[in-house]
Amino acid sequence: MGYHHQRVPALLADANAQHQLNGQRTTGETKDFCLAIERSMRGVKTVMRTANSAWVYMEGEDMAMGWVGYGDFQTSRAATDNKYAVYARGIRNMKYNDMNEQHYMRVALRMDVALKHAKTYLRRYSTTETGEALFRPVKEAVRKVASAAGSAYSVCKVCVGVKADGYNDKPAQALIRELSYMVQSGHKFMDAELGANIEAMLDAKKTFARFQDNDIVPMDFVRAYTMDYGEQRVDTIRIKDITSYRFDTDTEQQRTWLAKELPEELMGKVAVMSMCENEEFVEDVGYKVSENMFYLYAEDVTT
């Protein structure tokens, strides 16, 4: 399972739905723990997660800092094992493997000790951490597009009559290049259907080129936010290959912009994606997480 990252808008909506449906409220010990956290950690708020736990977040932030609770969270069966718990991405409890929830949890019998754990481990997400936490749906979307692009290109080649040898594709590629030159020069094919199939093949080739030529797909994670004093900023993080199992960034390509100084090309892509629904993917442009977060192709290699 690994660590469970949670976006603030989603947890607030879920907590509101739970309360409206059944009036569920947190237990007394959990409520007292939450009040202690809110009073001792500036700007921090809590909202119900379950009857004995609550999410911890900061208003205006995109990601929850973690959650806290009071109960038996150590998978034991004894009711007397109730303890205060803090769940956060920075915790490593080596008694459990990293696929268990308890791996990211510290517990204590006393609330004052648990409060120290909360102050130590509950932290805001950086833009890089946010990009890593949210990139899996983007990775899957791009992989699907890459697979579909390859299949479409293969079908189009068959329609044109281009046969590619898996071990020697040079003759087929040479033929495709010549056909491309003919189309670019304005050549009109006697067979209209063949001409249409050739143009469709070349269009499919352009789409597939993004994934075939470089074998990697770089994307930029873009996050807009407002500083405490009101200044609007935009962070951009370059992800070396969005299709990789590993989230690897190019630190030389990380930027922080004033919103009013955002490059025109980047602003244009953000404008396009802003018209989309949340969690919508648009090939050649990118993926919209929310109104202030996007994954955008780092460059357009299809032109």
N, C-alpha and C positions, 0 to 999 in steps of 0.2 A: 504493500500500500504506500509506504513512504510518507513523507511529511505532507500534510493536507493544507495547501495554501488556500486562502479564502478572500475573495474580494469584498470590500465593505458594502457596496450597494446590495449585493446578493444576501449577505447575512442580515442586513437591516430589514430587507423585504421578508425574509424567512421568519425572523423574530416577530415582526408585525403580524404575519399570517398566523403564526402559532397562537399569539395572544387573542386575536380576533376569533379564531375557531373554537378554542377551548379555555380561554382565559388563563392559560398556563403561566405560572410564576416561578421564580427561582426559590430554592430553599433558604431558610434563615441564615445558615452558615455561609452559603455561597453569596447571599446578598451582603452580609457584613464584610466578606472578603472583597467584594467588588467596590463597596463604599470606601474601604481602606485604600484600595488601589487608586481610585479616582481622586481621593483627597491628597495622596502623597506623590502622584505622578502628574505633572502639569499637562493639561490638554488631553489627558487620556479619558476615554469613556468606555462603558461596558454595556453589553446588550445580551439578552438571554440566548443561550445556545440550546441547552436542555434544562430540565428542572433542577439539576445540580451543577450546571456549568454556564459560563458566559464568555462571549467573545470580547476581546480587548482591542480597541482601535482608537484612532485619532481622527476627528472630523476633518474632512478635506483630503485625507490620505486614501489611496486606492486599495491598499491591502491591510487586512487585519494583522495585528502584531502577534496574535496567538489567542489562547483561551485559558481561563482559570476555572477552578471548581472545588467542590468539597464532596468526597465520596470514596468509594473503593474503585480506583482507577488502575490497580495493579494486577488485575485479572484473578485475584483471589476470590474465594467464595464466602469468607467470613465477614459478616456485617460490621464487626468491631474494627475492621481495617480502614475505616473512613479516615481520609487525610485531605489536607489542602494540596491542590495540584496546580502546577503551572506548565502549560504546553507551549513550546516556542521552538522556532527553527534552529536556534543556536544551542539547544540542549542536546547532549549525547549521553544517554543512559546505556552503558555498555552491557548491562544485564539482559538487554533485549536487542534483537537485530533491527536493522533500520527499516524493515518492512512492518514493524509493530508500532502502534501509536505510542506505547510506553517508552520507546527509544528517545522520544523528543519531550520527555516529561520529567519534572522533578517534583517530589512530594515531601510533605512535612506534617508532623503532628500539630505543630503550633502555627498559628496564623502569622505571627511576627517573622518567623523564619521563612514562611512561604512568600511573605511580602518582599523580603530581601531577594528571593529568587525572581519575583516578578520584576523588580527594579533592575536586576542584572540582565535578564534575558529577553524581556519584551521590548523590542526595538522597531523603529520605523524601517520600512524597506527602502533600499536605494533603488534608483532607476534600473540598474543592472539586475538586481535581485528580482524586481518586478517583471522585467523582460524574460528572465529565466523561468519564473513561476508560471507564466502565462503562455509560453511558446508552443506547447505540445499540440493544441488544435491547429495552429498555423502550420507546423511541420507536417501534420497529417494531410491538411488541405493541399499543400504544395506537392507532396508525394503523389497524391491522387491525380493532380493536374499533370505531373510529369509522366505518370504511367499512361494516362489518357492521351497525352500528346504523342507519346511514342506509338501507341496503338493506332491513333488517327493517321499519323504519318505513314505507317506501314500499309494501312488500307488504301490511302491515296496513291502510294507508289504502285500498288497492284492495279488500281484502276487505270493508271497511265501506261502500265506495261513494263515498268522498271523492275527488274529482278535483281535482288542484292544477294551476293554470296557472303555468308557470315564470316568466311575467312579472307575474302578479297572483295571489298566493297568499292574499290577505286573506280572500276568501269562505270558502276551505277552512279557514283558521285560526279564523275566527269560528265555523264549524260545529263544529270540534273542541273549542273552548272551551265551547260550549253542551253538547255531549255530556259533557264532563268535569264540568260543574256537575251534570248529571243523575245521573251515576254517584256523585258525592260526596254527593248528597242522598238516595241510597238508591233511586233509581228502578229498577224492574224492567221490563225490556223484554218485550213480548209474544213477540217472536221470540228464543228463548233463544240460538240460534246467533249472531244479530246482537249480542246483549248481550255474549257471550263475545268476539266479534271487536272490539267497541268497547273492552272492557277490555284486550285484547291490544294494540290500537293505542295506548292511553294509556300502557301500560307501556313500549312501544317508544319512545314520544315522550319519556318521562322519561330513558331511557338516552341517546337521541340529543341531548337538551338540553345535556348536558355539553359536547358538541363543537360544537353549532350556535349556541347563544346567545352564547358568549363568543369563539368562533373561536380560543381558545387553551386549553391544558390545563396549568395549573400543577401541579407535583408537588414534594414534599419528598424530598430524599435524606437518609436517616437512617443514621448510622454510630455504632455503639457501640464503645468501646475502653477499655482499662485503662492508666492512666498508669504510669510506671516505679515510682512509690511506692505503687501498688496502688489508687488512686482510680478508680472507674468513671465514665466520662463518655459523653454522647451529643451528637453534633453534628447539627444539622439545617440543610440548605441549600435554599433555595427556588429551584426552576428555573421561570422565567417561563412557558415553553411547551415541554413535553416533546416535542411533535410537530415542533418547528422544526428546521431543519438546523443552526442555531447554538445552542450551549450557552450560555445567558444566565441569570445568576442575579440575584436581588434581594438586594443586600447588606444592606438594612434588615431582611430576614427571616431572616438567619443567626443561629443560636443555639447556645450550648453549655450543656448541662444536666448537673447531677449526676444519675446514673442514678436515684437515689432520689427526685428532685424532678421527674421527667418528667411532663408534663401527662397527665391521665387519658385524654383522647381519643386522644392520640398513643400512649400505652401500650396502649390497647385495639386500635388498628390493628396495632401491632407484635405483639401477642399473637395476633391472627388470622393474620398472615402467617407467624409462627413455626411454625405447624402445617403449613405448605406445604412442598413440596420446593424445593430451590434452583433458581433460574431459572424459577419458576412465577409466572404472572400471574393475578391475581384482579380482575376488573372491579369497580369501586366501592371497592376497597381499595388495591391496588397490586401491586408486583413484589418478589419476594424474590431478592436476589443470593446471600446466605449467612446464616448464623446471626446475624451482627452488622450486616448492611447491607440496606437496603430503600429502594425508591422508593414513596412513598405519595401518593395524591391529596391535594392541599392542602386541598380542601374538597369537600363532597358537595353538588353543585348539583341533584341529582335529587330532593331531598326538598322 
